[in-house]
């Protein structure tokens, strides 16, 4: 580490992610913001991600490994790119637990270079419930030790990765508790950097309808079949109720079949560009996050910043604690029904809007990237 950097003693940072701009999603956005900040500091910054060639004007390098190749070849090329680039950098920062995390952990062990790891979700629970093998929240899944039955090898790989990290970064106490309790990561090694909120803005209320809106992937653990079923009960009593589902995924055909009897009361739209989605959210009344376990959906953060109430599954990792009446048991039809029904009362809805206006929606991208900067600086100092 004595020859750290090519610009004085500035660190050279390798950011490794499965997705990157122009891909959408939390990791893609975080890596781009962090890379921009590091480059602005004069740090040598390189991003390795899957993707196709894309015209860019960034002040940092982006190496994309094609997804069009057969998967084994693509993964091997991706891992080899990480191996090659590690020798040209001082710090490795991975943004997923497996594809990026595993080769990064190995190279950190071999070279002694600091390895930072940001955790945004859980690949074991997500894969199992998405494929229909289990249907329960993430905490219950771990408390029942089902990971040892379903994915014992993957669990050991992830355990190796998280225990190899110099520092682990996540955005919620919920995820930190999982990795402390079930992966034996010391709590002091896990830093919490909460996701930023968009700037607050206002939007007008619906006049004759009350629209619940969901945006995300149409997969089983998002619990959307339950949402449609409960909405069907509500719409029999409330003709003003509407449901908008925005997204795509393997559950799309099934959801269309369930929604068909309700005509235009339930509408479905494919994934929208950010500004189009914001327009849809402004025209709705309530945002829905009904998954068995919700981590920290940007869609909900954005809805709250627009002044819209949000309903979310309990035991979530949201950056702000929502009132109890905004949360429900994702496995209980009556719990979801009651939460949605409250939003159909004009008086209770007005109270919900006022409650959202009083929430402490703090945190900016500038603060977030400076936290990441401090972690890199600290890791470099510790390793020298």
Secondary structure by P-SEA (a helix, b strand, c coil): cccccccccbbbbbbbcccccccccaaaaaaaaaaaaaaaaccbbbbbbbcccccccccbbbbbbbccccaaaaaaaaaaaaaaacccccbbbbccccaaaaaaaaaaaacccbbbbbbcccaaaaaaaaaccccccaaaaaaacccccccaaaaaaaaaaaaaccbbbbccaaaaaaaaaccccccccbbbbcccccccccccccccbbbbbbbcccccccaaaaaaaaaaaaaaacccbbbbbbbcccaaaaaaaaaccccccccccccccaaaaaaaaaaccbbbbccccccccaaaaaaaaacbbbbbbcccccccccccccccccccaaaaaaaaaaaacaaaaaaaaaaaaaccccccaaaaaaaaaaaaaaaaaaac
